[in-house]
Amino acid sequence: MWDTEVDEAHTRLRLADGRTSSWACVDYDGQQTSAFAVAQYGTRKLWDEVVRAYEEYVAAGRPGVHRHRLRITPDGRSTRHEVSVPA
């Protein structure tokens, strides 16, 4: 969720996983695009997960949306999301 009503930053991205009580806040000051203020808490480091996903996207050659597949499967206790990029 993007929050543009905060005093600390021009724009704030909030990520949360209610199941693990993990969260991350990323502040964008409206000027820099290479560095962001990041705070995260919990067993899942959500911002680290976003960074890894972006790095995988770049390593795959920045494929367009038409090359992505999202599979969602329940495993009995939770739902698993898998993203694949067909060749």
Backbone bond lengths (Angstrom), bond angles and torsions (degrees), N, CA, C in turn:
res aa  C-N    CA-C-N  psi(-1)  N-CA   C-N-CA  omega(-1)  CA-C   N-CA-C  phi
1 M - - - 1.441 - - 1.530 107.98 -
2 W 1.302 117.24 129.04 1.462 121.71 175.14 1.520 108.85 -88.15
3 D 1.298 117.12 129.92 1.459 123.35 -179.72 1.523 107.61 -118.52
4 T 1.324 117.61 113.03 1.469 120.77 -178.79 1.526 111.80 -104.83
5 E 1.319 117.03 12.32 1.460 120.94 -177.32 1.529 113.05 -107.42
6 V 1.321 118.23 20.82 1.464 121.15 -178.38 1.522 110.79 -100.11
7 D 1.317 116.62 149.07 1.456 121.31 179.22 1.523 112.53 -79.11
8 E 1.339 116.48 -27.54 1.459 120.55 -173.48 1.518 113.70 -73.15
9 A 1.319 118.09 -21.21 1.458 120.40 -174.13 1.521 110.09 -151.42
10 H 1.319 115.25 156.54 1.460 120.82 174.57 1.528 109.54 -62.98
11 T 1.328 115.98 -43.67 1.464 122.67 178.31 1.520 108.62 -143.10
12 R 1.307 117.12 140.98 1.464 121.83 179.04 1.523 108.73 -127.10
13 L 1.318 115.36 129.17 1.461 121.81 173.47 1.523 107.23 -99.40
14 R 1.327 116.53 127.39 1.458 121.29 178.00 1.518 108.88 -115.39
15 L 1.315 115.58 128.62 1.456 122.67 176.82 1.517 107.58 -119.36
16 A 1.335 117.03 143.00 1.460 119.30 -179.77 1.516 110.91 -149.06
17 D 1.308 115.60 146.41 1.454 123.85 171.61 1.520 105.87 -125.10
18 G 1.318 116.42 101.21 1.457 121.27 -176.91 1.513 113.72 -64.91
19 R 1.329 117.59 -26.46 1.463 120.93 -179.27 1.521 111.26 -66.47
20 T 1.345 117.11 -37.55 1.464 120.53 -177.60 1.522 112.71 -107.70
21 S 1.327 117.31 1.41 1.465 122.59 -176.10 1.525 112.15 59.13
22 S 1.320 116.59 27.14 1.459 121.31 177.86 1.524 109.12 -91.00
23 W 1.330 115.35 148.38 1.461 119.28 177.90 1.523 109.71 -152.42
24 A 1.325 114.34 162.69 1.465 121.37 174.37 1.517 108.02 -147.50
25 C 1.321 116.29 142.79 1.461 123.18 174.02 1.527 107.20 -125.80
26 V 1.321 115.55 131.63 1.457 121.49 179.71 1.515 106.86 -124.05
27 D 1.336 115.89 122.02 1.459 121.29 -178.35 1.522 110.60 -102.12
28 Y 1.324 115.34 130.31 1.458 122.58 175.39 1.518 107.11 -112.15
29 D 1.328 116.70 125.40 1.464 120.31 -174.72 1.525 114.10 -84.80
30 G 1.322 117.47 1.67 1.455 120.41 179.28 1.511 113.35 85.26
31 Q 1.339 117.63 0.81 1.460 120.37 -177.15 1.524 111.89 -128.60
32 Q 1.307 117.90 -56.85 1.466 121.33 -177.62 1.525 110.28 -78.15
33 T 1.320 115.74 145.05 1.460 119.06 172.96 1.520 111.37 -120.77
34 S 1.322 117.63 1.60 1.454 120.05 -177.85 1.527 113.25 -107.85
35 A 1.319 118.15 -12.73 1.462 121.16 -179.52 1.525 109.54 -142.09
36 F 1.333 115.25 137.58 1.451 121.41 -179.03 1.524 108.94 -133.27
37 A 1.311 117.10 148.18 1.459 121.10 173.08 1.523 106.79 -80.45
38 V 1.328 116.35 125.82 1.459 121.64 -176.41 1.520 109.54 -127.24
39 A 1.330 115.72 134.78 1.465 122.13 171.19 1.522 106.09 -129.30
40 Q 1.324 116.45 137.13 1.455 119.29 177.01 1.523 109.89 -146.41
41 Y 1.318 114.35 155.67 1.454 120.29 -175.40 1.521 108.75 -148.87
42 G 1.314 116.41 148.72 1.456 121.68 172.33 1.514 112.47 111.80
43 T 1.322 114.33 179.61 1.456 119.99 -178.13 1.518 112.19 -71.31
44 R 1.327 117.25 -29.93 1.460 120.85 174.73 1.520 107.84 -96.66
45 K 1.291 116.87 126.45 1.469 121.48 174.70 1.525 106.34 -90.83
46 L 1.339 115.85 87.93 1.457 121.70 -169.75 1.523 113.03 -62.00
47 W 1.322 117.87 -40.19 1.458 118.73 179.98 1.526 110.48 -67.55
48 D 1.332 117.36 -37.32 1.458 120.25 176.25 1.534 110.22 -60.58
49 E 1.325 116.84 -37.16 1.465 120.72 177.63 1.527 110.89 -65.34
50 V 1.326 116.89 -40.03 1.463 120.81 177.83 1.530 109.88 -63.71
51 V 1.316 116.85 -44.57 1.466 120.89 179.88 1.527 110.49 -60.89
52 R 1.349 117.25 -45.15 1.470 120.41 178.98 1.526 111.05 -61.61
53 A 1.327 117.44 -42.00 1.467 120.77 179.17 1.523 110.86 -62.89
54 Y 1.330 116.82 -40.98 1.463 120.14 178.35 1.527 110.98 -65.00
55 E 1.325 116.58 -42.08 1.464 120.06 178.87 1.534 111.22 -62.71
56 E 1.341 117.45 -38.24 1.460 121.05 176.65 1.525 110.52 -65.48
57 Y 1.329 116.79 -39.62 1.464 122.02 177.55 1.526 110.74 -61.47
58 V 1.324 117.27 -45.52 1.464 121.47 178.94 1.530 110.20 -64.59
59 A 1.342 116.89 -44.23 1.468 121.22 -179.87 1.531 111.58 -62.45
60 A 1.318 117.71 -28.43 1.470 122.29 179.07 1.526 111.48 -82.14
61 G 1.348 117.34 3.32 1.460 120.55 177.92 1.520 114.00 88.92
62 R 1.328 116.95 21.18 1.464 122.75 179.88 1.538 112.14 53.46
63 P 1.321 116.40 56.74 1.472 119.95 -176.30 1.529 112.21 -63.86
64 G 1.311 115.48 149.24 1.464 121.14 178.29 1.521 111.55 -71.45
65 V 1.301 115.55 167.50 1.467 121.75 -178.09 1.525 111.63 -58.02
66 H 1.314 117.76 -35.44 1.461 121.48 -178.04 1.527 112.66 -63.36
67 R 1.323 119.13 -14.72 1.464 122.50 -179.84 1.522 112.82 -98.00
68 H 1.312 119.22 0.31 1.466 121.67 -177.94 1.521 111.08 -96.39
69 R 1.313 114.05 147.23 1.463 121.56 173.58 1.517 107.48 -131.42
70 L 1.327 116.51 136.87 1.462 121.95 176.74 1.519 107.59 -120.76
71 R 1.314 115.90 122.92 1.457 121.08 177.91 1.523 108.06 -115.83
72 I 1.315 116.22 129.00 1.460 121.85 -179.99 1.524 107.22 -118.03
73 T 1.336 114.95 121.02 1.457 119.36 -178.40 1.523 110.28 -132.99
74 P 1.333 117.22 130.31 1.465 119.35 175.25 1.532 109.35 -77.22
75 D 1.315 116.69 140.63 1.471 119.95 178.17 1.528 111.41 -112.08
76 G 1.311 117.41 13.87 1.456 121.03 179.06 1.516 113.16 103.04
77 R 1.325 117.13 -36.93 1.459 121.04 179.87 1.520 112.24 -112.92
78 S 1.311 116.93 -25.69 1.460 121.10 -177.00 1.517 108.49 -152.81
79 T 1.299 115.98 -173.86 1.454 121.70 176.92 1.515 108.45 -116.60
80 R 1.292 115.98 132.73 1.462 121.23 -179.26 1.528 109.26 -103.30
81 H 1.317 115.88 132.26 1.467 121.73 177.08 1.516 108.49 -108.95
82 E 1.299 116.34 128.70 1.458 120.62 177.20 1.526 108.40 -124.65
83 V 1.304 116.33 130.92 1.450 121.11 177.14 1.518 107.76 -112.78
84 S 1.309 116.50 129.11 1.452 119.92 177.67 1.523 109.11 -129.04
85 V 1.313 114.68 152.55 1.460 120.99 177.16 1.523 106.44 -120.06
86 P 1.340 117.25 104.57 1.455 119.52 179.30 1.530 110.72 -62.02
87 A 1.309 115.64 149.85 1.472 120.72 178.55 1.511 110.99 -71.57
